[in-house]
């Protein structure tokens, strides 16, 4: 469980916590929940939307595979 016990400061400037501002590192979003459930749901949604867009494109199969490998897969997998 993440709590606010103290504020970190560098040269008088506050450092934001993950409660205030989630960070993304190596494709993984780190937020206050510190759980992978939110990340799994986000990745699942991205994949479903990407597959729908590729399917609606009307391109031949080999081009669909290329789009998946070059655009959707790198976004979802760190």
Secondary structure by P-SEA (a helix, b strand, c coil): cccccbbbbcccbbbbccccbbbbcccccccccccaaaaaaaaaaaaaaaaaaaaaccccaaaaaaaaaccccccccc
